[in-house]
Amino acid sequence: MESGAIPDDAITASSSYVPNVGPKNGRLRVEKAGGAWCPKQQVEKGIREYLQVDLEEVYVITGVQTQGRYDRGRGQEYAEEYTLEYWRPGLGDWKEYKRWDGKQILRGNSDTATVESHRLMPPIFASRVRILPYSVHRRTVCLRLEFLGCLNEGGVLSYIAPEGSNPAQGLSDSSYDGQLTQGELRGGLGLLVDGETGADNFRLDIGYGKGNGWVGWKNDSTANGYVELVFEFDQIRNFSAVHLFVNNYFTRDVQVFSKAKIMFSIGGRFYNGRTLSYSYMPDKVLENARNVSIHLHSRLARFIKIRLFFASGWIMLSEVTFDSVPFATNITNEEIPESAEDEFIINSRDESIQDTFETISARKDDNSYVEVIVGVLTAIMLLLLTVFVIILILSRRNKFQGSPSLLRNPFGVTINMKDLLMNLSSGNNVTANSHPITPVSQGPPSDLPSESFEEFKSPLVDLYYSPNSNTARCSSSLDDESEEPPEVPPLPSVQSLEEDPVAPVGSSPPAYYRSLQNTPNHSPKSNMINLGNYFPKIATDPPNRKLYHTAPREKQRIPPPVVCWNIAPSMGQSYNCKEAELVPIPRYSLAPLEKLGSCHAGEISLYETEGLEDIIPGVGRLVVVRTPNPERVKSHTATGSMESLREVRFLAGLSDPNICRVLGVCTAEQPPWTIIEYGEMGDLAQYLQFIANKSGTTRSSTAHPLNVGCLVYMATQIASGMKYLEMKHVVHKDLAARNCLVGRGYLIKVADIAICKVQYRKDYAEIGGRPPAPIRWLPWESILLDRYSCSSSVWSFAVTLWEILSFACEKPFNNLTNEKVIQNAEHMYYGGELQVLLNKPPLCSTEIYELMCECWRRDDTSRPTFKQIYSFLKHHNKEYLPSD
C-alpha cells in the first residue's frame, strides 16, 4: 500500500464521506488529498463499513499496520478497534479472521499519527482482504492501512485432514478456515501450511497457548492405524520433495511416524502410478522436533495423498511444505487406475540407494548372467584390496626409514624430537633438587606453547605473575659462541629418575615446589642438567624448525580460529566444528535501544528488530549487536581480519536450542556488526535476583519465588547446551548465571556477553597481564595455568548451579578477596583440596550438592561429563513439568 505496488483501482470501500477521503487515500504514511479513507457513516454497533484491498494473487499476510487521519495536523479521526475479513479462490464466503486465542477484534490507534502494528498469529491466506472499523459507541473514523506478507508460492489451495484428537490441550487445527464435517476438515487451510513450527516441548506455553503450532492425532482415533492427509494444489505441478516437521517427544508417547505412503493424482478421483513408501528409523535418544524430508522424484500431480503410520501413541505434525514447480503442459484426462499398483520403497537410513527397493511385477528373466557379473566384481575387489595392501606396506616402510622425528641417541633412549621442540619455550622452567630434565631458555617465548608442558608451570598470583619472567633461570652453554661442544656430563641413572621425576599434575608434590614468595631468583648450576650438552645446537629460526614436523595428516587439518571471546575450541582436542556461512542483515532492520558495555574484546549494544523476521524466521524482538575493539581492528592485518571473520563463522555454526545463535552480520557498518540472539527476560542472574527481591518485599500469592523444580529445570537446559558444546569440543570460559539468557516459558540459552556489562565488571580479575577472567567460577588449572577444557567448563557449571539454587543473591566465595581466591586455587595445585568450599544452598538437595562436589574434583579427568550431568539432572527432576 505505502509503496504504491497495489494500484488505486484495487482499493475499494463500502462508502466514502467525500471523494477527497476515498479508498485510494487509505495508504499508510501517505499524505494525499484528505489524508485517509473515511466512511460515509459514523461507525457503531450494527453499522458495517469496510476498506477492501484486492491482491489479485494469494498472499500469506503476517501483519497489519494502521494509522488515523493526520492531514498535516488537521485530522482528528482514527479507529480504536477493527476486525478483518478475507477471501481467496476455493472459499465460498468471506471469512472472519480470528486470533490464536479466538479474539476477532484487534486494537487500533489512539491518535492520528502513530503507526499501530499487529502480528497476525495465525497468518492469513487471502487474495482479497477487508478491514472493518469497530466501535461500541458511535464515532467518526478514518484510517490508513498497510499489509505485511509475501506471495504464497507453494500453490496449496486446501487440504483435508482428520480433526485433532485433543482440542482442550491445543492440539487441534484451531486456525483451519474450512468446514468440519463428521470429524474431518475440508476445503480450507490452517496450521499445517502457515509457516510456523511448534516448539520441541508441546506442553510449553510460549505466549500463544499450550500446544500452539502442533496438530496431534492419537493412534486409537483412526480405524486404519494411520493419519491420512490430502493436499490440493492450484495446478498440476512437478514435485521433487515434501518436508514434514514432526514432534519426537517420546517420553510423552509422541514419536515420528514409522512409515509414510505418498500417492499422486491429477484429478483427485484416482491415484495412479507407483506409491512411494518411506520408512523412518525410530529415534529414542533425541527428543527435539525435526524435519523429515522425502524425495518425490519429479512426480506430476495436482492432488497428493499422504498416509502417516503410527510408531507410538501419538503423531504430532506442525508443518508440511512441498518443493515443486508448475508443470507447463496441460493434462485434462484422468487415467483409470490399473488393478495392481507398483510401490516405490524408500528407507530413511540410506536414500542414496533407494532405486534398489523398487518392486515391479515383471516376468522372471534368465539368471545365467548373474554368475559372470559376480565373478567380475569379485576379481575387481580382490585386485583393489591387493593394491591397497601394497600401498600400505610401502608407506609404513617409508615412514620408519625416512621419518626425522625418531632419532636414537648413543645411550639407547629414544627421543621424539617433535615433542622436544614443542617443549623448548621460555618461561616454563622449574626448580629441581634432583635431576629433572630442564628446557633451555632460548629467547622469546614460543607463539604456540605446548599444552603438555603446562604441568611444569608454577602457580601464578596476581601480585607476582609476569608472562615473560622465569621462576628459575637455567645456565646454558648455548649462550657461548664456541663451536666446540661442551663436555657431556653423565646421564642420571634410570633408578634416580624413577625415584625423583618431575611430578605431573595430579601426583604428590615434590620437595622443590614452594610458593612464589619463597622462590629463589637463581638455582645452583650444579643441580641443573642441560639438554644442550647432549645434542647439537638447535637453531630457532623458523626454516630449520620444519625439519622436525613429520605429521602430514596434521597439515591437512583446518586449524581452529583465533578466538577473542569466551566460547572457543577446547585445548588439546581436534577441531571438528563446521563454520557456517553468515547471513547478511540489513541495517534498517535494527533499531538501537541502549549500549550494554565494553571490554577488551569489543562492545555490545541492545537493539530492537524491525522486519528481521522476514529474513530470519523465529527471531525474537531483541538482539545483541557485538562489535570488535576499535584498537584491535586498527592493528589488524588482512590475515587478522580473516581470523576475526572465522571466529564469527565458527560461532554461527553452533546450533542448539539452548545456545544463543549468531543470527548474521551487518556489513553496512565497519567493522561489521555481529548480530546475536537475546532473551526477552534478560540474563538469569538478574532474573533470579528480581524474583528473590520481589518475594521478600510482598506477600502476594503471585510473587512467590520459583520452586526448586523450576530452578533445576533451568539448570538442566544449561547442561543440555553445554552437552552440545562438549560434543563439538568447544569450551565456555565464562559459564555463569550472568551469561545465561531467559526467554518465555523459562527457556534458557547460554551466551557470551556478560564480560562487557558494567554491572558485572567486579566479577572479573586480571591475572598477570592476561585478559580479565571470572576467577570465582574457574577451576584451579584455568586460574593458574590458563588451561581451558570441557572439564573446566564442568567446574564452572557447578558454580553456576550453586548460583541458581541460591537465587544469585551473592557471588561465589563472597567473603574472600581475589588474592585469597587465587591462593585457594594454588592450594589445590599443590595436590590438596580447596581450603574454602562453597556451602550447600538451603534449597539444594544432598544428591545435587554431591554432584557439585564431583564437578569440583582436582583431577579434571575424574569430573563428570556434561552428558552425565544432563542425564542426572533430567532424571532427578523428571516429576517437574514446566507448566507447573
Backbone hydrogen bonds, N-H to C=O, Kabsch-Sander energy under -0.5 kcal/mol:
donor,donor_aa,acceptor,acceptor_aa,energy
4,G,1,M,-0.6
10,A,7,P,-1.3
11,I,8,D,-1.7
12,T,10,A,-0.6
12,T,52,Q,-2.4
14,S,50,Y,-2.3
17,Y,38,C,-2.6
21,V,18,V,-1.8
22,G,19,P,-1.6
25,N,22,G,-1.6
26,G,23,P,-1.9
28,L,145,L,-1.8
30,V,27,R,-1.5
31,E,29,R,-0.5
32,K,30,V,-0.8
34,G,20,N,-2.5
35,G,32,K,-3.1
37,W,143,L,-2.2
38,C,21,V,-2.0
43,V,139,R,-2.3
45,K,136,V,-0.8
47,I,44,E,-2.1
49,E,47,I,-0.6
51,L,131,I,-2.0
52,Q,12,T,-3.3
53,V,129,V,-2.8
54,D,10,A,-2.6
55,L,53,V,-0.7
55,L,127,S,-3.2
56,E,127,S,-0.7
57,E,55,L,-2.1
59,Y,126,A,-2.9
60,V,150,C,-3.4
61,I,59,Y,-0.8
61,I,124,I,-3.3
62,T,60,V,-0.7
62,T,148,L,-2.0
63,G,148,L,-1.6
64,V,118,H,-2.1
65,Q,146,E,-2.7
66,T,116,E,-2.0
67,Q,144,R,-1.8
69,R,77,E,-2.8
70,Y,68,G,-0.9
73,G,70,Y,-0.7
74,R,70,Y,-0.5
74,R,71,D,-1.5
75,G,70,Y,-2.7
78,Y,140,T,-0.6
80,E,78,Y,-0.6
81,E,134,Y,-0.8
82,Y,106,L,-1.9
83,T,132,L,-2.1
85,E,130,R,-2.1
86,Y,95,K,-2.1
87,W,128,R,-2.2
91,L,88,R,-2.1
95,K,86,Y,-2.8
97,Y,84,L,-2.5
99,R,103,K,-2.9
100,W,121,M,-1.8
102,G,99,R,-1.8
106,L,82,Y,-3.1
106,L,104,Q,-0.5
108,G,80,E,-3.7
109,N,79,A,-2.9
116,E,66,T,-2.4
116,E,114,T,-0.5
117,S,115,V,-0.6
118,H,64,V,-2.3
120,L,62,T,-2.7
120,L,118,H,-0.6
121,M,119,R,-0.7
124,I,61,I,-2.4
126,A,59,Y,-2.1
126,A,124,I,-0.7
127,S,87,W,-2.6
128,R,87,W,-2.1
129,V,53,V,-2.2
130,R,85,E,-3.1
131,I,51,L,-2.1
132,L,83,T,-2.7
134,Y,81,E,-2.7
139,R,43,V,-1.7
143,L,37,W,-2.3
144,R,67,Q,-2.5
145,L,26,G,-2.3
146,E,65,Q,-1.8
148,L,63,G,-2.9
150,C,60,V,-1.8
152,N,58,V,-2.2
153,E,151,L,-1.1
157,L,232,E,-2.9
158,S,232,E,-1.3
159,Y,188,G,-2.1
160,I,230,V,-2.8
161,A,185,L,-1.4
163,E,183,G,-2.3
165,S,216,G,-2.8
169,Q,166,N,-1.0
170,G,167,P,-1.7
171,L,166,N,-1.9
174,S,172,S,-2.0
176,Y,173,D,-1.5
177,D,189,L,-1.8
179,Q,186,R,-3.1
181,T,179,Q,-0.7
181,T,184,E,-3.0
184,E,181,T,-1.1
185,L,161,A,-3.2
186,R,179,Q,-2.8
188,G,159,Y,-0.7
193,V,190,G,-1.6
194,D,191,L,-1.1
202,F,200,D,-0.9
204,L,201,N,-1.6
206,I,204,L,-0.7
211,G,202,F,-1.6
211,G,204,L,-0.6
212,N,209,G,-1.4
214,W,211,G,-2.1
215,V,317,L,-2.3
216,G,171,L,-2.7
217,W,315,I,-2.4
219,N,313,G,-2.4
221,S,218,K,-1.9
222,T,219,N,-0.6
227,V,308,L,-2.6
229,L,227,V,-0.5
229,L,306,I,-3.0
230,V,160,I,-2.0
231,F,304,I,-2.8
232,E,158,S,-2.9
233,F,302,R,-2.4
234,D,155,G,-2.1
237,R,301,A,-2.7
238,N,325,V,-3.2
239,F,237,R,-0.7
239,F,299,R,-3.0
240,S,323,D,-2.9
241,A,323,D,-1.2
242,V,294,I,-2.2
243,H,321,T,-3.0
244,L,292,V,-2.6
245,F,243,H,-0.5
245,F,319,E,-2.7
246,V,244,L,-0.8
246,V,290,R,-2.7
247,N,316,M,-2.0
248,N,287,E,-0.5
250,F,248,N,-2.3
252,R,249,Y,-2.0
253,D,250,F,-1.7
254,V,249,Y,-1.4
255,Q,314,W,-1.6
258,S,309,F,-1.9
259,K,309,F,-0.7
260,A,278,Y,-2.9
261,K,307,R,-2.3
262,I,276,L,-2.7
263,M,305,K,-2.8
264,F,272,N,-0.6
265,S,303,F,-2.3
272,N,270,F,-0.8
275,T,342,D,-2.2
276,L,262,I,-2.3
277,S,275,T,-0.5
277,S,344,F,-3.9
278,Y,260,A,-3.4
278,Y,276,L,-0.5
279,S,346,I,-2.4
280,Y,258,S,-2.3
284,K,282,P,-0.5
290,R,246,V,-2.3
292,V,244,L,-2.9
292,V,290,R,-0.5
293,S,291,N,-0.6
294,I,242,V,-2.7
296,L,240,S,-2.4
297,H,240,S,-0.9
298,S,239,F,-0.6
299,R,239,F,-1.4
301,A,237,R,-1.8
302,R,265,S,-2.7
303,F,265,S,-2.4
304,I,231,F,-2.1
305,K,263,M,-2.4
306,I,229,L,-3.3
307,R,261,K,-2.8
308,L,227,V,-2.7
308,L,306,I,-0.5
309,F,259,K,-2.9
309,F,307,R,-0.5
310,F,225,G,-1.3
314,W,253,D,-1.4
315,I,217,W,-2.1
317,L,215,V,-2.7
318,S,245,F,-2.7
319,E,245,F,-0.9
320,V,192,L,-3.0
321,T,243,H,-2.3
323,D,241,A,-2.8
324,S,322,F,-0.7
325,V,238,N,-1.5
327,F,236,I,-2.6
328,A,326,P,-0.5
335,E,333,N,-0.5
343,E,359,T,-1.0
344,F,275,T,-3.3
345,I,343,E,-0.7
345,I,357,F,-0.7
346,I,277,S,-4.8
348,S,279,S,-2.4
350,D,347,N,-0.9
353,I,350,D,-0.9
354,Q,351,E,-1.3
356,T,353,I,-1.4
357,F,354,Q,-1.9
358,E,355,D,-1.2
359,T,343,E,-1.4
360,I,358,E,-0.6
365,D,363,R,-0.6
370,V,367,N,-1.2
371,E,367,N,-0.5
372,V,368,S,-0.5
373,I,369,Y,-1.8
374,V,370,V,-2.6
375,G,371,E,-2.2
376,V,372,V,-2.3
377,L,373,I,-2.5
378,T,374,V,-2.3
379,A,375,G,-2.2
380,I,376,V,-2.2
381,M,377,L,-2.3
382,L,378,T,-2.3
383,L,379,A,-2.2
384,L,380,I,-2.4
385,L,381,M,-2.3
386,T,382,L,-2.2
387,V,383,L,-2.2
388,F,384,L,-2.2
389,V,385,L,-2.2
390,I,386,T,-2.2
391,I,387,V,-2.3
392,L,388,F,-2.3
393,I,389,V,-2.4
394,L,390,I,-2.4
395,S,391,I,-2.3
396,R,392,L,-2.1
397,R,393,I,-2.1
398,N,394,L,-2.4
399,K,395,S,-1.8
400,F,396,R,-2.0
401,Q,397,R,-2.1
402,G,398,N,-2.4
403,S,399,K,-1.2
406,L,403,S,-0.7
407,L,405,S,-0.7
407,L,415,I,-1.3
409,N,407,L,-0.5
409,N,413,V,-1.2
412,G,409,N,-1.9
415,I,407,L,-1.7
417,M,405,S,-1.5
417,M,415,I,-0.8
420,L,416,N,-1.8
421,L,417,M,-2.5
422,M,418,K,-1.7
423,N,419,D,-1.1
423,N,420,L,-0.6
424,L,421,L,-1.2
425,S,423,N,-1.8
428,N,425,S,-0.8
438,T,529,I,-1.0
450,S,422,M,-0.7
453,F,450,S,-0.7
454,E,451,E,-1.3
456,F,453,F,-1.8
457,K,454,E,-1.5
464,Y,461,V,-1.8
465,Y,461,V,-2.4
469,S,466,S,-1.5
473,R,521,N,-0.7
479,D,476,S,-1.3
480,D,477,S,-1.2
497,L,493,S,-2.0
498,E,494,V,-2.1
499,E,495,Q,-1.9
500,D,496,S,-1.8
503,A,501,P,-0.6
507,S,504,P,-1.9
513,Y,510,P,-1.3
518,N,515,S,-1.1
519,T,516,L,-1.1
523,S,473,R,-0.8
527,N,524,P,-1.0
528,M,525,K,-1.3
529,I,436,P,-0.5
530,N,528,M,-0.5
531,L,438,T,-0.7
531,L,529,I,-0.5
533,N,530,N,-1.7
534,Y,531,L,-1.4
535,F,531,L,-1.2
539,A,537,K,-0.6
544,N,541,D,-0.6
545,R,541,D,-1.2
546,K,542,P,-0.8
546,K,543,P,-0.7
547,L,544,N,-1.5
548,Y,545,R,-1.9
549,H,546,K,-1.3
550,T,548,Y,-0.7
554,E,551,A,-0.8
555,K,551,A,-1.1
556,Q,552,P,-0.8
556,Q,553,R,-0.5
557,R,553,R,-0.6
557,R,554,E,-0.9
563,V,561,P,-0.6
568,A,566,N,-0.7
568,A,731,V,-2.4
570,S,729,H,-3.0
571,M,788,Y,-1.5
573,Q,570,S,-1.1
576,N,574,S,-0.8
576,N,728,K,-0.5
579,E,577,C,-0.5
580,A,578,K,-0.6
580,A,649,R,-1.8
585,I,665,V,-2.6
589,S,586,P,-1.0
590,L,587,R,-1.8
591,A,608,E,-3.0
593,L,606,L,-2.6
594,E,606,L,-1.4
596,L,594,E,-0.5
596,L,604,I,-1.5
597,G,604,I,-1.5
598,S,756,C,-0.7
599,C,602,G,-3.2
603,E,627,T,-2.3
604,I,597,G,-2.5
605,S,625,V,-1.9
606,L,594,E,-3.5
607,Y,623,V,-2.8
608,E,591,A,-3.3
609,T,621,R,-2.7
610,E,589,S,-2.4
614,D,611,G,-1.1
615,I,612,L,-1.3
616,I,612,L,-2.8
619,V,616,I,-1.4
623,V,607,Y,-2.5
624,V,676,I,-3.0
625,V,605,S,-2.9
626,R,624,V,-0.6
626,R,674,T,-2.9
627,T,603,E,-2.6
629,N,601,A,-1.7
633,V,629,N,-2.2
634,K,630,P,-2.2
635,S,631,E,-1.5
636,H,633,V,-1.0
641,S,637,T,-2.1
642,M,638,A,-1.9
643,E,639,T,-2.1
644,S,640,G,-2.2
645,L,641,S,-2.1
646,R,642,M,-2.3
647,E,643,E,-2.0
648,V,644,S,-1.5
649,R,645,L,-2.2
650,F,646,R,-2.7
651,L,647,E,-2.2
652,A,648,V,-2.5
653,G,649,R,-1.2
654,L,651,L,-1.4
655,S,653,G,-0.7
659,I,656,D,-1.9
660,C,750,V,-2.6
663,L,661,R,-0.8
663,L,675,I,-2.0
664,G,675,I,-1.2
665,V,583,V,-2.1
666,C,673,W,-2.0
667,T,665,V,-0.7
669,E,666,C,-0.7
673,W,666,C,-2.1
674,T,626,R,-2.3
675,I,664,G,-2.9
675,I,673,W,-0.5
676,I,624,V,-2.8
676,I,674,T,-0.5
677,E,661,R,-2.2
678,Y,622,L,-0.9
681,M,742,V,-2.5
682,G,679,G,-1.2
684,L,737,A,-0.9
684,L,740,C,-3.3
685,A,737,A,-0.9
687,Y,683,D,-2.1
688,L,684,L,-2.7
689,Q,685,A,-2.2
690,F,686,Q,-2.4
691,I,687,Y,-2.2
692,A,688,L,-2.6
693,N,689,Q,-2.7
694,K,690,F,-2.4
695,S,691,I,-2.2
696,G,692,A,-1.2
697,T,693,N,-0.9
697,T,694,K,-0.7
698,T,694,K,-1.0
703,A,700,S,-1.5
704,H,701,S,-0.7
711,L,707,N,-1.9
712,V,708,V,-2.8
713,Y,709,G,-2.0
714,M,710,C,-2.0
715,A,711,L,-2.1
716,T,712,V,-2.6
717,Q,713,Y,-1.5
718,I,714,M,-1.6
719,A,715,A,-2.4
720,S,716,T,-2.1
721,G,717,Q,-2.4
722,M,718,I,-2.5
723,K,719,A,-2.1
724,Y,720,S,-1.6
725,L,721,G,-1.8
726,E,722,M,-2.8
727,M,723,K,-2.0
728,K,724,Y,-1.5
729,H,726,E,-1.3
730,V,725,L,-2.9
731,V,568,A,-3.3
733,K,566,N,-2.8
733,K,731,V,-0.6
735,L,732,H,-0.6
736,A,734,D,-0.6
739,N,736,A,-1.4
740,C,737,A,-1.5
741,L,749,K,-3.1
742,V,682,G,-2.9
743,G,747,L,-3.0
746,Y,743,G,-0.9
747,L,744,R,-0.8
749,K,741,L,-2.1
750,V,658,N,-2.7
751,A,739,N,-3.5
756,C,753,I,-1.5
757,K,753,I,-0.5
757,K,754,A,-1.1
758,V,596,L,-1.1
760,Y,757,K,-1.0
761,R,758,V,-1.7
763,D,760,Y,-1.6
764,Y,761,R,-1.3
765,A,773,A,-2.3
768,G,766,E,-0.5
770,R,767,I,-1.4
773,A,765,A,-2.3
775,I,773,A,-1.9
777,W,774,P,-2.1
778,L,774,P,-0.7
782,S,779,P,-0.5
783,I,779,P,-1.9
784,L,780,W,-2.7
785,L,781,E,-1.2
786,D,782,S,-0.6
787,R,781,E,-1.7
788,Y,786,D,-0.5
793,S,789,S,-1.5
794,V,790,C,-1.4
795,W,791,S,-1.5
796,S,792,S,-1.9
797,F,793,S,-2.3
798,A,794,V,-1.8
799,V,795,W,-1.6
800,T,796,S,-2.3
801,L,797,F,-2.9
802,W,798,A,-2.0
803,E,799,V,-2.2
804,I,800,T,-2.5
805,L,801,L,-2.2
806,S,802,W,-0.8
806,S,803,E,-0.8
807,F,804,I,-1.5
808,A,803,E,-2.8
809,C,806,S,-1.4
814,N,811,K,-0.9
816,L,813,F,-2.0
821,V,817,T,-2.1
822,I,818,N,-2.0
823,Q,819,E,-2.2
824,N,820,K,-2.3
825,A,821,V,-1.8
826,E,822,I,-2.3
827,H,823,Q,-1.8
828,M,824,N,-1.0
829,Y,825,A,-1.7
830,Y,826,E,-1.4
831,G,828,M,-1.7
832,G,827,H,-1.6
837,L,835,Q,-0.5
843,L,805,L,-0.5
844,C,841,P,-1.4
849,Y,845,S,-2.1
850,E,846,T,-2.2
851,L,847,E,-1.7
852,M,848,I,-2.1
853,C,849,Y,-2.3
854,E,850,E,-1.9
855,C,851,L,-1.7
856,W,852,M,-1.0
857,R,854,E,-1.1
860,D,858,R,-0.6
862,S,859,D,-1.3
863,R,860,D,-0.8
869,I,865,T,-2.4
870,Y,866,F,-2.9
871,S,867,K,-2.0
872,F,868,Q,-2.4
873,L,869,I,-2.7
874,K,870,Y,-2.4
875,H,871,S,-2.2
876,H,872,F,-2.8
877,N,873,L,-1.8
878,K,875,H,-1.2
880,Y,877,N,-1.5
884,D,881,L,-2.4
